[in-house]
Amino acid sequence: MPYHLADSAWSPRRVLRENTSHCYEGALFAAAALRVIGYPPLILDLEAEHDTDHVIALYQIDGHWGAVAKSNYTGCRYREPVYRSLRELALSYFDTYFNLRGERTLRTFSRPVHMRRFDPLHWMTTEQPVWFVAEYLLTISHDSLITRAQAKRLHRLDGRSFRAGCLERAEKKT
């Protein structure tokens, strides 16, 4: 499914019809798909500094966490279910989570959000935008991944890692 750059908040139904999504819509779509195959529909919010946040769908097998994610960057996508904690899973995104200045920007992660809380709003099938989920993610607590002192010591990505992370990145047409 191609990545799109629109400022939209489509439901999984609309994503299926349009056959395109961005990170937020992709996470909701993945949570709905995981629900259909028997997993709880869970998402997690990754917050960044000087960058956009990232939302991932979570699943667990034998007590280990994995993730399904859509990203415009190669390293911020799927994770195998090998992580013993959500912190470990969130940290697996750290090195590949960067902005266009090459700064590593990931700072915090949320607790899992069970999407059933939004069932009365028909988050999976509505034709209306589902901004209410994104707005909710802004209100919940997030745990820090690194300290302020660690953040000050971070190095920018080298050119090769930056280019690899941007491989096939969608860009707005000018």
N, C-alpha and C positions, 0 to 999 in steps of 0.2 A: 504494500500500500504506500503510495508516494506521500512525502511530507509536504504540507502546505503552510504558508506563512500568514494566513488570514488571521485577523483578530476576531476569532469566533469561539463559540462554546457549544459545539454540536453534541447532541446525545449520541449514544452508540447506534441507535437506529439511523440517524442522519449520516453518521460516519460510514455506515455500511452502504447506504444509498449513494453517497458522494465518492466513495472509495478513495478517500484521502483524509488525513488528520495531522494535527501537530501533537506535541507532547501531552498536553492536558487531555485532549480528546482521545488520544491513543490510550492513555491510562484508563480512562472511563470505559472505553471499548474493550480493553483487555480484562478489566474487572468484570464486565458483563459476560464476556466469553468464558472466563474462569468460573463464574457462577453457573453458567449453562452446563459445564462439564463436571460440576459437583464441588467446586471450591467456594469458600466464602468470598464475596466480592469486596476485597480490601484494597485501599490505596494508601500511599505514604507520600508526604510532601517533603521535598528537599529544598531548603532555602539557601540562596546565594547572596553574596555581597558584590555589588557592581555588575550584576548579571541577572538573568531571569531565573525563576524557580523552576523546578522539575518535579513532575508527578509520575509515580510509578505504581503499577498494580502488583500486589504481593500474593505469593502463594507459599505454602509450606508442605514439605514432604519429609516424613520421619523426623520432625522437629527442626528441620533446617529450612531457612528462608531463601526464596528465589524471587525474581522480579521479571515482569514483562513491561517493556517501556518503548516508547517511540521518541526518537530524538533526531535533531538535525546534525548531531555530532556522533561519530562512530562509537565512541566509548561509553555513551550514556544510555545504552539499550538493555537488552536481556541479560539476566544473571541466572546461572544455574543454582538450584537449591542446595547450596553447600555452606551457607552462612549460619553460624550458631545463634546469632543475635541480630536484631535490626540495626544495631550500631555497626556491627561488622559489615552488613549488607550496604549500609549508607556509606561507610568508608571505602567500599570497593569502587565507588564512583568518584572518589576524591581526585585522583591524579588525572582523570579524563574529563573533569568538569572545569572548564575554563572559558573565559570570555575572549573577544576578538583582540584584546591587548595581550593575550597569552598569560593572563593572571589566573591562578587557581582560585576559584571563587566559592566553592561549597563550604557552608558554615554550620548548618543545623539540619535536623530531621525531625519529623513529627512522629507521634504514635500512629499506629494503624487506624484508619478510618473505615469502619464497616459501612458500606454503601447502602445497606438496608435502611439506614436512618433516613435516606432520601426516597425510599419507595413510595411514600404518599405523594411525592412530587413527580413521579413517573420518570425518573432520571434516565432510565434505559430506553424509553420509547417516545418521549415527548418530541414535538416538533419545535418547541420553544428553546431558546438558549438555556444552558444549564450552568449559568454563572453562579448560582447559589452554592454549588459545591466548592468552587474556587474561593468564594467569599467566606465560606466556613473554614477552609484551610488557613485563611489569614487570621482567624480568631483562636485557633488551638495552640497549645504550647508546643515548643520545639526544643530539643536537646542539642547542646553544642557538640560539635565534632572536634574542634580544636580550640585552644585558648587564644586570647588576643596576642600574647607574646609569640605564639607559634605563627599566627597569621602575619605578623610583622616580618618574620624571617623567611617567608615563602619566596621561592624563586619563580620567575616566569618560565613557561615552557620553552624548550629549545625549538628551533625552527622545524626540525624533522617531526617531532611529536605533534606540533601544532598542525602541520600539513596533513599528517596521518589522521588526526582527530577531525579535520574538516573535509576529509575525502567524500566527495559527492554531496557536499552540503548544498542545500537549496538556498538560493539568494533571490531577493526581490529584483525584478526586472526594472531597469531604468529607462 
